[in-house]
Structures are given as structure tokens and as C-alpha cells.
Amino acid sequence: MARLPRPYIGWGIAVMAALILTQLSFASTLAMMPARDALATPRDGSSLCDCLVGSWVHSWEEDTDEVTVYRPTGYPFSPGRGREGYEFLSGGSLIYHGIGPADASTSEPGRWEEVAPYQVAITIEQPDGSGVSRELGIVSCDAERLEVRNGSR
């Protein structure tokens, strides 16, 4: 078996340490987010807005060709790469939790509103002051799972 020169081994250890710290940082960020409560469960007569309020994390393991799946904060995800997510706050505020350079987590404020049945418009504010707008087509939403139509993220 060939041996790598010492500088490459040190670099590899540094990269692994950075990835582990990033995962721990994101996990602690998620742990500090408010937990979803029973009020987010849709009931007869409740609105999509009631269901969306809370923190949703991308569950890429469950994605299909048709939908992107999000789970509430606190869901027991398998260890893996970084995860993006949305924190929908009552009153139309939003925090987008993204994945930045070297898999570090990022948080960017924004706004959201229901623009049509099962259709949510979001705007994520960028550090340069501009905004990125998206529309999310909601396929289903309950207290344990949010499904967004692919192509609408």
C-alpha cells in the first residue's frame, strides 16, 4: 500500500475535523430552534399557514422524483451531509437555513405568504441586500412531514 506524504495526511485530518465541527454546529443550531408543537397539526378547517409554522429540515433521503421532503426539527435524521431548511414564523417572517462554503450552515432572513391554495411565495434576503424569490407548491403538510412539489423549490 502506498503511503501519502505527511502534508496530505495532515490536510485530510483537518478537512475531516472541519466537516465534523460543521455537522455539530448545524446540530446545535437545530437544537436551539423552537420545537414544533401540536398547533402545527392541520385539523378540519385549519389553513396551510397553521401547518407550515415551525422549523422544517430537508430529509433528502426521502425525496422522490415528484417531491422534496422536509421533517420537523428534532426528527432523528441519519448522520450525513449538511441539510437545508426553512423556519416559517407566524406573521410571515422566515429564516432560511442553508449550506454554505465547506458545508457550514448559514441563516438568512426572509418573508413568506400563502398566495394560492397549497402555494407559498417566499423571498430570502441576500447579504448584498437583494432577494431571491421562490414559490413552493405544497403537496402535503402535517405535523411530521412537509412535501414540496419538485421544480417549485
N, C-alpha and C positions, 0 to 999 in steps of 0.2 A: 504494500500500500504506500502510495506516495505521500510525502509529508509537505504541508504548506509552509512557506516561510513564516516566521513569527509575526511579522506585521499583519498578515492576512488573518491569522488566528485571533489576534487582539481586536481587529476590526470586527470580525464575526461575533465575538463576545459582546462588544459594545452595541452592535445592532440588535442582538437578542435582548440585551438588558433594556435598550430603549423601547423595544416592542412590548416587553413585559410591563414596564412602567406605564406605557401608554394605555394598555389594557386595564391596569389597576386604576389609573387616573379616570378612565371612562366609567369603570365600575363604581368608583366612589362618587362620580358626578351623578350617575343614575340613582345611587342610594340616597343622595340628598334631595332628589326630586320628590314632590309630593306623591304619595301613593294614590292610585285611583280608588275611589270609594263606590259604594253601591249606587250612588246617584247617577253614575255614568251608564248604568244598565238601562237600555231602552225598555220602556213599558208601553202599554197601549196608550196612544195619544201623545207620547213623548216625541221630541224632534231629534233630527240628526245632530243638531248642535249639542243637545244634552249628552248624547253618546260620545261625541268627539272630545269633549272637555276632559283633559288629562294628558298624560305623557305616553307616547307610543314609540316603540323602538322597532326598527326593521328586523324582521325574522327571515333573513334571506334563505334559510334552509327550507322554508315552507312556500317560497314563491313558485308560481306556475307560469305557463306561457300567457295566461289570461290576467292574473292578479299578482300584486305585490302585497305581502302580508306584514302587518305590524302587530306587536304584542304590547301589553301594558308594562310599564316599569315594574321591575320585581319579578318578571317572568323568568323561569330558570333556563336561560339560554345555554347552549353548549359553548365551551371556550372556542374562540376563533378570532377571526379578523375583526376590525372595527365595525361599529354599527352606527347608522344614521338614525335620526328620529325627529319627531315633532312633539312639542308640548303645546297643546291647544288650551289657552286660558279663557275663562269666561270674559265676555266683554270684547272679544275679537282680537286680543293680543296673541302672539305666537312666538315661540322660541324654536328655531331650527337647530338641531344638534347634528353637525356634520362631521366629516372625516377630513382632516387637514393634512399638511405635509407630514411625512413619517408616521402616518396613522394617528396623529394627535387629534383629540376631539376638539371641535370648535362649536361655539354657540353664537347664533345670530338672531337678533330680534326681527319680528315681522308682524303682519296682520292677517286675519282670516275672516271670511264670511261665507255663509251659505247663499249661493247665487241662484240656485235652482234645486228642485228635489234631487238629493243624492249628488249634488255638485258643489264643491267648495273651492273658492278662489283664495289663493294665498299669495302674499308678497313678502319676500325675505329681503331685509335691508342688508346691503353690502358695506364693507368698511369704507369704500370710496364715496358713499352716500347714494349710490344708485340702488335700484331694487330689481329683484328677479321675481317675475310673476309666473305662477303655475295654476292650473286647475286640476283638482283631484276629483276623479269620478269614483264615488264611494259605491262599492258593490255590496258590502255588508259591514255592520258595526254592532258589536255587543261588548260587554264588559271585559271579555277575554281575547277578542280578535278584531282587527280592523283590516278589511280588504279593499285595496285601491286598484282600479282598472289600470292595467299596463298601458303605457302610452300617454297617461294623464299625469305622471309624476313630474 
